[in-house]
Amino acid sequence: MVRKIRKTPFEELSFVNNCTFGPLNKPVATVKPGEVVEVETWDCFANLVKPDQTLKDVLESDTPLYDNPVTGPIYIEGAEPGDTLAIEIISISIPDMGVTTVVPGFGGLEGWLKSSPPLTKFSKIIDGKVIYTLNDERETNIPVKPFIGTIGVSPASEAISTVTPGKHGGNMDTPEVCPGNRLYLPVAAKGALLGLGDVHAVQGDGEICGTAIEIPSIVTMKVDLIKNKSIDWPRIESSDEIMTVCSARPLEDAVRLAFLELIKWLEEDYELERYDAYMFLSVAAKARLAQIVDPLFTVVAKLPKTHLQRM
């Protein structure tokens, strides 16, 4: 049986409970390890930006704009600091339309381009493809690759905005957080206090203008718990790769952290000696630039499992 967790009604959204990850946030549901849940999510604008209401309209109105509201927090029974949450992403629903915006003061080229105006572009999603229409009405198709942009747990003692990525997960905007993959998050507070939202139908590396194809969604996932397994940063496992996800500024620090965490993983679980792992990653690993628009930048370091199987 699949447990259904619905998003908070708009009139009940809270900047604290829905727009931060924190140990004092009040859980909206309790889930047992091994349970499959179906989580309904808002898009990153709480669905306020729609065909009859552009971002400019919202910014000029008195309506509160909730940045990256998440559904949650979800209390995981038995989760304690020092454990690891293991989340198997089963499926992500995709509506028939998504939105991309330019937000003034936000984006990877803010200050490099002239001052950015509030812009809104809607894209239809048909038969697994985003129909992207240019301003002169030319079109191209982009295959969808849905993933969860923001998913995280509570830090130990502070509240962190859902716009910010970090050791707790958060706004990683990492396309590998997708169906078929397993996400590992370090538990730092009792119950973990999991939240998720900000689903994307597809995103380019870097999410350069600050948004992707933003969509509301229903995410089906299995939430499990690895007791007494401590990790420092989020990890992802696919059928053919292991990956570490780290966020920092400047960008090169995010790269260094991601590779350092991958070395630790190889030491702990695959018995590679530290400097052997260091040299091996230098010749066999890959990296993805997930996003460079959030308060911290996010990088994914990857290693194919075929190498580990041969070892």
N, C-alpha and C positions, 0 to 999 in steps of 0.2 A: 504494500500500500504506500502511495506517495503522499507525503505530508505537504499541504499547500500553505505557503506563507505569503500573505498579500501585502502590497505596499501600503504605507500609511496614507490615509486620505489627505488631500492637499491642505485642507483647512486645519489638519492636525500636525502638519509637518513642523519640525522644530530645528532651529539652527544648531542646537546642542545635540539632540538625540539622532538627527538624521544627517547632519553635515559635519560631524566629528566622529573620530574613533577615540573612546575614552573609558576608563574604568568605572566612572559614575553614571554612565548612560544606562537607561532602563531597558532591559530586554523585552522584546515583543513576542518572543517564542522561545521554547526550550526544545532541544533536539538531542536524541541519544546517538552515540557513536554507531555508525553503520546504517543510519537512517537515510533514506532518499527523500529529498525535499524539492518542492517546486516553488521558486521564489519569484514573485512579481516585482519588477523594478521600474522606476521612473527613468527617463533619459536625463542627461546632465543638466537640463534646464527645468526639471520637474514638469515636462511636457507643456511649458508655457509658450514656447516658440512653435507656432503652427501656421498653416497656410494663411489664416486670416489675422495673424498677429506675429510680426517679425521681431527680431531681437531689438531693433530700434524702438518699436512700439512698446516693448516690455520695459526697456531702460527709461523711456519717457513717462511711464505710468507710475502709479503708486503701489503697484503689485510687488510684494517682496520676491526677490530672485534668489532661489535656493541653489547654490552651486554644488553640483555633484551629490544630490541627496541619495543616501543609501537606504536599502531596506534592512532593518535590524535595529539594534543588535540582536543576534541570535545566540542564546546561551547554550553551550555544548556541555552536556552532563559529563562530569568527571574530568574536564579539562583543567589542568593546573599549570602554573609557571614551570617551565622546564620540559613540558610536553611539546609535541608537534601536531598540528592539525593537518590532516591529509584530505584534500577535497578533489574528488573525481568529477570532472565536468562532463555531464552526459549529453545535454542538448541545450541549445539557445534558440528561442523563437525569434523570427524576423518579421516585422510588419511590412506593409507595402510602400512605406515612405520613410526617409530619414532626412536629417537636417545637418548642414554644415554652416558655421558662422565664422566671421571675424569679429572678435571682441576688442574694442578699443583698449589699449594698454596691455594687451595680452597676445602672445604668439612668438614664435621663434625668430621672426624678423622685425619685431617691434623696435623702432629706432633705426633700423637699416632701410626699411621702406619709409615713405612719408607717414605721418600720423594716421593710424588705421581707423577708418570709419566703421560704424556697426553695419555689418553686411550679413545677409541671410540667403541661403540657397537650399531649396528642397530638391531631393532626388527620389524618383520612383524606384522601387525595387520589384523587379519582375523576373520570375523563373530563375532565381538565384543570382541575379545580376543587378548592380546599381546602374541606373541610366543617368549618367552625369551629363548635364546640359550646360554648355558654355553660354556666356552672355549674348553671343551672336547666334545662338540657337543650334550650333553644331553639337553633336552628341557622341559619346563613347560609352562603352559598357565595361564595368569593372566587376569581376566575380566577387561575390560576397565571401567573407571569411570572418564570421562573427566571433567576438570574444568579450570577456568582461574587462572593462577599462579600470574599474575601481572595485577592489575586494581586499578586505583586511580585517585585522583583529585589534583589540585594544592594546595600547602600550601599557607598561606597568603602572605608571603614576601620573601621566599627563594626558591631556586631550589634544589630538592632532587633527587639523582640518582634513576633510575628505578630498580636498584638492591636492594634498601633499603626499607623495610616496615616501617610504622609509622601510625600516626593518620590519615593521608591522604589516607591510604590503601597501594598501592604500591605492592612490591614483597612479598605478604603475604604467597604465596604457600599453600593456605588453601583449601583442597578438598571440603569443603562445599560451595565454590563459584561455584556452578554447576547448570545445568538445573533443573528447578522446585523450586529453591530457590530465595529469594529476598535479595539483598545486599544493605545495607544503608551506605552511606558515608557522612561525614560532609563537607559542603561547606564552604570554607575559602576564596575563590577568586571569583570575578564576573565571571559568566558563568561556574563556577565549573572547566572547562578545564579537561575533562575526557579523560583518555587514557587507553588502554588495550593491552595485548599481553602475551607471555610466557605461552601458553596453554599446558597442560599436558594431555596425554591419561590416565595415571594412575600414582599414586605416593604413596610410603610408608610413614608412619608417620616419620617425622623428615627430609625427603629427604636427607638421611645421607651422600651420596657421593657428594651432591651438585647439582645433576640433577635428573630428573624423566624420563618418556618417553616423550621427548620433541617433540612437533609437531607444524606445522603451522595449522591455522584453520580459519573457518568462524563462528563467534559468532552472534547469533540472540538474541536480547534483547530489552525489553521495558524500556525506560528511563523516569522516572517520578520525580516529585519534591514535597517535603513536605515543604510548606512555614512556616517560623517562628518556625521551629522545630530544636532545636540545640542538637547535640550529640557530644561527645568528641572523640570517637573511632568508627571504623567500627562495624556494627552489621549485623547479618544474621538471616533471618527467613525462616524456612522450614514449611512443613505442620504439623510437630509434635514437633518442637523445636524452642526456641529462643536462639541466640548465640551472644557472644561478642568476638571480635578479637583484641588482643593487642600484641604489639611487644616491647621488651626491652632486655637489658642485665644487670645483669645476668638473667638466665632463670626463677628463682623464682620471679623476679620482673614482668616478663611477665605474670606469673600465677596470681600474686596478682592484677595486673592491670585488667586482664580479669574478675576476680571475683568481683572486686570493680565496674567495669562498669555494670556487670550483676545485682548487688545490686541496682545501680542507675536506671536501666531500670525497675526493679520491683517496686521501689519507685514511679517513674514518671508515669508509665502506668498501674500498677496493684495495686497501693495503699497499698503496703506492708510497714510496718514500718521498718526502716533501720536495726535494730538489729534482728528483726524477720526474715527479708530476709537473713541476715548474717547466722543465725542458720539454716534456712531452706536449704540454698545452701550447708551447711556442711553435710546434710544428703541426699540430693536429686540430686545434680548437678553432671555433668560429665565434663571432660576436654580432649581436643585433643592436642597433640604436633604436630603442623603443620610443622615447620621447625626449624632446629638449625644450619643452614649453612650461613645465610645472615648476614649482619652487625648487625642486631638486630634479636633476636629469637621471634617466633610467637606462641602464645597459644590461643586456642578457649575454652571458658567456655560455657557450654550448660545446658539448663533446659527443660525437656519435657513439652509440652503445656497441657498435661492431668492434671497435678497438678493445673495449672492456671484455667483450665475450672472447676475443682471441687471447687475451691475457689470462 
